[in-house]
Structure formats: C-alpha cells, structure tokens
C-alpha cells in the first residue's frame, strides 16, 4: 500500500466510525418516517438509502454536538420533496383503502406493549389512530409526527419544517384538536361511554 | 387565566415547551379548575396514543446492511 492511500484511509476510517456511531443508529426512525411520507416500502428504502449516501458525503458539515437524528430527518425530508412531492397525494384527499392496505403490510412486524390507560383509547384500533393521523392536513400531521412519534423539540421541528417556533406550536395545538375530534369519532363508533372490552 | 387560554397552552405544556411564566400561570389555573384538569389529562393521553398506537417497523435487513456497507468502504 502506498503511504498517501494509507493516510486517506485513516482519515476515512475516523469519519466512518463517527458516522456509524452518530448516524447509523437512526435507520429505523428514518425508515418509519420515509414510510409515512411515501406510503410505499420500496420508495421508503430508496429514500433512506439516498439520505444516508448524502449524509455520509456531507458528514463534515454536520455540526457536532447537535441532534444527528434531526439533521438526518431534514436531509430525508428535502430528498422527499425533490423526488416525490410532485406525485404525492394532495392534502385533504385521503385514500383510506391505501392506508388500510399499507397498514396491514407493516403491522405484523412489531406491536405495542404499553397502552394509554383510558377506556376511550382502549376502544381504538391501531389502524384507526393511523387513519386519523393521516386524515389531517399535512402541515399538522407532520409536526405531530415529528413531536409525538420522534420526540423532537419545537426548535428542531421549526428548523426541519423551516417555520418559526411559534408556528410549530400553533400547528401542534390546532392539529391535536383536529386529531382529538377524529379519535372521538372513532371511539363513539365503538360505543365509547358504554363498557368497552379490549 | 381563563379556560380558553389554558386550553391553548396545554398542547405546549405536555411537550415541556412552555416558558416558565406560562407554566406557572397554567398550573395556577389547573389547580382551581377541575374541567381543565380533566381536559389536560385527555390532551396528555392523545400524545401517548400517537406515540404508542402507531406501529413502528424495523428497517429491512438488506437496507441496514447496505448502509453499513456504505460506511465500510475501506473495511
């Protein structure tokens, strides 16, 4: 081996180690986010793959000490916009059959172990919660996903969706209000207020 | 603080994103208002249900492997 190749390789190895420690552990979260955006496992895989390629290439620009997961999510979101946005469904137009099919393809992989302790929530099916979330206008759904499912702070979300923190806060408030109404609708169908069995 | 204002603040409160002053005002109101206390509990549950009832899947093995390979170019 030539000397300069060895040097390059040593530097590259440090980068790789750091990347594997910081970025690779977020594959599952990114894949789930990609699935929710694309509703298609193949597209989601492509999106995650491209996100990691780009992230690795530009890893030097990742600000050390900040949230790497948030950085990766932002790359994925930008990729998604460039690649899929023009074919995406329009806000408000929800294909419930698509959601149902999609949900059935992914739901057997993993299930919950903990539940909210409330009859109201016990009456709801997983896919109904998903459907309720998907039925929200995108600007609301997005912030709820990023906040409640991924645990990002308002500041991180604001950076990802390129809006002020106040906007994130108000979208969360309004989105959750809509979501509650949807969930209550489903719960009523299950006879919420009567004894529901799990 | 009235109930309307309290309801608006609840969303950010469950995320721990209120300012200190807002948090104080809200907890002062909640101490006096049983309706808002119950509303606050429901709001918390809504967050929990999204986190817990939406199924999370694992990334396919081949995807994980290809990403690990990507970072192993010299390995």
Boltz contact constraints between the chains, C-beta under 6 A:
constraints:
  - contact:
      token1: [A, 9]
      token2: [B, 74]
      max_distance: 6.0
  - contact:
      token1: [A, 12]
      token2: [B, 74]
      max_distance: 6.0
  - contact:
      token1: [A, 16]
      token2: [B, 71]
      max_distance: 6.0
  - contact:
      token1: [A, 19]
      token2: [B, 71]
      max_distance: 6.0
  - contact:
      token1: [A, 20]
      token2: [B, 71]
      max_distance: 6.0
  - contact:
      token1: [A, 27]
      token2: [B, 59]
      max_distance: 6.0
  - contact:
      token1: [A, 27]
      token2: [B, 64]
      max_distance: 6.0
  - contact:
      token1: [A, 28]
      token2: [B, 58]
      max_distance: 6.0
  - contact:
      token1: [A, 28]
      token2: [B, 59]
      max_distance: 6.0
  - contact:
      token1: [A, 31]
      token2: [B, 59]
      max_distance: 6.0
  - contact:
      token1: [A, 32]
      token2: [B, 56]
      max_distance: 6.0
  - contact:
      token1: [A, 45]
      token2: [B, 63]
      max_distance: 6.0
  - contact:
      token1: [A, 52]
      token2: [B, 67]
      max_distance: 6.0
  - contact:
      token1: [A, 106]
      token2: [B, 57]
      max_distance: 6.0
  - contact:
      token1: [A, 107]
      token2: [B, 55]
      max_distance: 6.0
  - contact:
      token1: [A, 109]
      token2: [B, 57]
      max_distance: 6.0
  - contact:
      token1: [A, 110]
      token2: [B, 56]
      max_distance: 6.0
  - contact:
      token1: [A, 112]
      token2: [B, 52]
      max_distance: 6.0
  - contact:
      token1: [A, 114]
      token2: [B, 52]
      max_distance: 6.0
  - contact:
      token1: [A, 116]
      token2: [B, 45]
      max_distance: 6.0
  - contact:
      token1: [A, 116]
      token2: [B, 48]
      max_distance: 6.0
  - contact:
      token1: [A, 116]
      token2: [B, 49]
      max_distance: 6.0
  - contact:
      token1: [A, 118]
      token2: [B, 45]
      max_distance: 6.0
  - contact:
      token1: [A, 121]
      token2: [B, 45]
      max_distance: 6.0
  - contact:
      token1: [A, 121]
      token2: [B, 49]
      max_distance: 6.0
  - contact:
      token1: [A, 126]
      token2: [B, 53]
      max_distance: 6.0
  - contact:
      token1: [A, 126]
      token2: [B, 55]
      max_distance: 6.0
  - contact:
      token1: [A, 129]
      token2: [B, 49]
      max_distance: 6.0
  - contact:
      token1: [A, 129]
      token2: [B, 53]
      max_distance: 6.0
  - contact:
      token1: [A, 130]
      token2: [B, 54]
      max_distance: 6.0
  - contact:
      token1: [A, 148]
      token2: [B, 47]
      max_distance: 6.0
  - contact:
      token1: [A, 148]
      token2: [B, 50]
      max_distance: 6.0
  - contact:
      token1: [A, 148]
      token2: [B, 51]
      max_distance: 6.0
  - contact:
      token1: [A, 154]
      token2: [B, 17]
      max_distance: 6.0
  - contact:
      token1: [A, 169]
      token2: [B, 12]
      max_distance: 6.0
  - contact:
      token1: [A, 172]
      token2: [B, 11]
      max_distance: 6.0
  - contact:
      token1: [A, 173]
      token2: [B, 8]
      max_distance: 6.0
  - contact:
      token1: [A, 173]
      token2: [B, 11]
      max_distance: 6.0
  - contact:
      token1: [A, 176]
      token2: [B, 11]
      max_distance: 6.0
  - contact:
      token1: [A, 176]
      token2: [B, 46]
      max_distance: 6.0
  - contact:
      token1: [A, 180]
      token2: [B, 46]
      max_distance: 6.0
